[in-house]
Amino acid sequence: MSDLIYSAKIPEPALRRLPWYLSYVKLLKSQGETIVSSTQIAKKIDVSASQIAKDLSYVDISGKTRVGYDIDDLINVLESFLGFTNTHTAVVFGVGSLGAALLSDSGLEQFGLKIIAGYDVNPAIVNHAIHHIPVFHSNEFIERNKEMKAEIGVLTVPPGAAQEVSEYMIRGGVKAIWNFTPFRIRVPEGTVLQNTSLYAHLAVMFNRLNG
């Protein structure tokens, strides 16, 4: 299983667009708005109104003809559909600059991701806390996770260790891996994998910038 398969029903591109809509309608709510149309969203998100309507047809909400969607209802439905209203516990493997930044990012909890521990082999980091989140030695993960029961592993280790560490996390009970390394790890069927390579996105940006 190479990448995260989100749902048998909703196409992945549509699912990736839903958080854009959620972010915009939350902004409208903060400005006192109560109704929003697909056309309004389209003007700000650079996605056609027909595409937005199609994307929203996958979630359990319907708008009123020539009126639009109730913003409170749309926010609630999108947050629930995207899983942001549930808490998913996670651990970070590799507490370098990126891993430490993720431990410090309290905003992730607003989207349902609660990081409960970091793991590393660096003695300067182990047995310390970052943003009140403890960092343990990697060798302790399997034993500690029997109690912590983290279901998601965030992978920010050096690329050469990525495959080995991912297999180790899975043995410790992790059911999904968010891979920030540029190495394309392989996971067994049934394990969810999401690759988020900063370097790949940089390459695309640089290529377009120089093109």
Phi, psi and omega per residue, in radians:
M1 nan 1.976 -2.943
S2 -1.569 -0.722 -3.114
D3 -2.351 2.900 -3.084
L4 -1.112 2.107 3.025
I5 -1.692 1.873 -2.945
Y6 -1.328 -0.771 -3.045
S7 -2.846 2.571 3.094
A8 -1.292 -0.278 -3.032
K9 -1.681 -0.846 -3.032
I10 -1.692 2.255 3.111
P11 -1.116 2.559 -3.102
E12 -1.033 -0.736 3.115
P13 -1.008 -0.683 3.106
A14 -1.137 -0.725 -3.135
L15 -1.126 -0.615 3.121
R16 -1.216 -0.430 3.135
R17 -1.436 -0.449 -3.057
L18 -0.992 -0.717 3.096
P19 -1.095 -0.485 3.069
W20 -1.110 -0.788 -3.134
Y21 -1.115 -0.741 -3.135
L22 -1.048 -0.798 -3.129
S23 -1.060 -0.730 -3.108
Y24 -1.221 -0.759 -3.115
V25 -1.210 -0.494 3.030
K26 -1.140 -0.678 3.087
L27 -1.098 -0.746 3.119
L28 -1.085 -0.713 3.132
K29 -1.078 -0.720 3.141
S30 -1.131 -0.339 3.118
Q31 -1.653 0.084 3.076
G32 1.613 0.071 3.135
E33 -1.326 2.622 -3.132
T34 -2.136 -0.302 -3.119
I35 -2.294 2.487 3.080
V36 -2.464 2.521 3.115
S37 -1.888 2.845 3.074
S38 -1.054 -0.620 3.137
T39 -1.134 -0.698 3.093
Q40 -1.073 -0.825 -3.140
I41 -1.087 -0.724 -3.090
A42 -1.031 -0.673 -3.103
K43 -1.126 -0.502 -3.070
K44 -1.709 -0.503 -3.000
I45 -1.704 -0.206 -3.104
D46 1.086 0.703 3.002
V47 -2.241 2.461 -3.072
S48 -1.127 2.629 3.139
A49 -1.054 -0.642 -3.141
S50 -1.178 -0.631 3.102
Q51 -1.182 -0.716 3.111
I52 -1.085 -0.788 3.122
A53 -1.069 -0.691 3.114
K54 -1.151 -0.765 3.125
D55 -1.055 -0.754 -3.108
L56 -1.259 -0.286 3.104
S57 -1.215 -0.298 3.120
Y58 -1.372 -0.321 3.127
V59 -1.797 2.891 -3.004
D60 -1.494 1.208 3.092
I61 -2.688 2.584 3.076
S62 -2.392 2.461 3.131
G63 -1.594 2.939 3.095
K64 -1.647 2.360 -3.119
T65 -0.973 2.287 3.133
R66 1.074 0.221 3.092
V67 -2.108 -1.053 3.118
G68 2.179 -2.725 -3.087
Y69 -1.849 2.471 2.988
D70 -1.189 2.156 -3.016
I71 -1.113 -0.746 3.132
D72 -1.064 -0.768 3.133
D73 -1.117 -0.727 -3.102
L74 -1.145 -0.740 3.102
I75 -1.070 -0.829 -3.115
N76 -1.078 -0.762 -3.114
V77 -1.173 -0.770 -3.129
L78 -1.151 -0.780 3.138
E79 -1.071 -0.722 3.131
S80 -1.182 -0.779 -3.111
F81 -1.100 -0.690 -3.105
L82 -1.394 -0.138 3.118
G83 1.477 0.192 -3.094
F84 -1.313 -0.273 -3.118
T85 -1.535 -0.199 3.081
N86 -1.720 2.679 3.106
T87 -1.743 2.149 3.106
H88 -1.959 2.106 -3.102
T89 -1.456 2.496 -3.064
A90 -2.476 2.752 3.002
V91 -2.186 2.643 3.113
V92 -1.897 2.199 3.066
F93 -1.821 2.015 -3.097
G94 1.808 1.526 -3.059
V95 -1.716 1.052 3.000
G96 -1.533 -2.599 -3.095
S97 -1.122 -0.791 -3.135
L98 -1.233 -0.797 3.136
G99 -1.047 -0.749 3.128
A100 -1.128 -0.648 3.115
A101 -1.118 -0.685 3.115
L102 -1.176 -0.666 3.084
L103 -1.099 -0.537 -3.092
S104 -1.518 -0.143 -3.053
D105 -1.529 1.552 -3.127
S106 -1.197 -0.280 -3.140
G107 -1.148 -0.353 3.135
L108 -1.087 -0.534 -3.127
E109 -1.132 -0.477 3.108
Q110 -1.134 -0.363 -3.139
F111 -1.888 0.269 3.003
G112 1.599 0.086 3.139
L113 -1.866 1.982 -3.131
K114 -1.936 1.900 3.109
I115 -1.426 2.138 -3.036
I116 -1.885 -0.211 3.119
A117 -2.900 2.732 3.001
G118 -2.042 2.693 3.125
Y119 -2.333 2.375 -3.121
D120 -2.744 3.006 3.100
V121 -1.967 -0.067 -3.115
N122 -1.311 2.027 -3.109
P123 -1.079 -0.358 3.107
A124 -1.299 -0.289 -3.094
I125 -1.880 -0.681 -3.072
V126 -1.026 2.464 3.140
N127 1.187 0.390 2.980
H128 -2.050 3.051 3.131
A129 -2.170 2.535 3.053
I130 -2.151 2.081 -3.101
H131 0.955 0.715 3.123
H132 1.202 0.196 3.107
I133 -1.815 2.175 -3.072
P134 -1.247 2.584 3.054
V135 -2.026 2.143 -3.107
F136 -1.945 2.902 3.048
H137 -1.243 2.452 -3.091
S138 -0.983 -0.583 -3.128
N139 -1.088 -0.315 -3.077
E140 -1.558 -0.095 -2.960
F141 -1.027 -0.906 -3.035
I142 -1.033 -0.750 -3.135
E143 -1.197 -0.782 -3.104
R144 -1.183 -0.600 -3.075
N145 -1.285 -0.186 3.019
K146 -1.087 -0.544 3.099
E147 -1.685 -0.761 -3.085
M148 -1.197 -0.642 3.104
K149 0.981 0.727 3.049
A150 -1.144 2.336 -3.085
E151 -1.766 -0.231 -3.111
I152 -2.166 2.358 3.059
G153 -1.963 2.186 3.106
V154 -1.707 2.101 -2.977
L155 -1.794 1.917 3.120
T156 -2.279 0.542 3.135
V157 -1.438 2.944 3.021
P158 -1.020 2.547 -3.062
P159 -0.921 -0.639 -3.098
G160 -1.144 -0.338 -3.124
A161 -1.805 -0.038 -2.983
A162 -1.040 -0.853 -3.097
Q163 -1.126 -0.800 -3.118
E164 -1.091 -0.775 -3.118
V165 -1.186 -0.662 3.120
S166 -1.080 -0.725 3.111
E167 -1.142 -0.646 3.109
Y168 -1.136 -0.752 3.120
M169 -1.095 -0.720 3.139
I170 -1.113 -0.698 3.089
R171 -1.091 -0.498 -3.136
G172 -1.496 0.028 3.038
G173 1.933 0.005 3.124
V174 -1.207 2.359 -3.092
K175 -1.875 -0.212 3.130
A176 -2.552 2.524 -3.138
I177 -2.180 2.235 3.030
W178 -1.780 1.812 -2.984
N179 -1.671 1.950 3.106
F180 -1.671 -0.025 -3.129
T181 -1.457 2.761 3.096
P182 -1.368 -0.031 -3.123
F183 -1.504 2.285 -3.126
R184 -1.478 1.591 -3.106
I185 -1.261 2.785 3.084
R186 -1.989 2.399 -3.137
V187 -2.261 2.712 3.139
P188 -1.230 2.765 3.075
E189 -0.975 2.349 -3.129
G190 1.771 -0.271 3.068
T191 -1.698 2.239 -3.117
V192 -1.439 2.354 -3.122
L193 -2.261 2.213 3.025
Q194 -2.140 2.043 3.112
N195 -1.608 2.218 3.104
T196 -2.302 1.437 -3.088
S197 -1.554 1.953 3.094
L198 -1.074 -0.613 -3.092
Y199 -1.197 -0.637 3.123
A200 -1.146 -0.723 3.118
H201 -1.178 -0.630 3.070
L202 -1.083 -0.755 -3.123
A203 -1.050 -0.746 3.125
V204 -1.118 -0.787 -3.122
M205 -1.088 -0.804 -3.121
F206 -1.107 -0.690 -3.124
N207 -1.108 -0.744 3.137
R208 -1.244 -0.617 3.134
L209 -1.125 -0.674 -3.089
N210 -1.544 -0.156 -3.090
G211 -1.400 nan nan
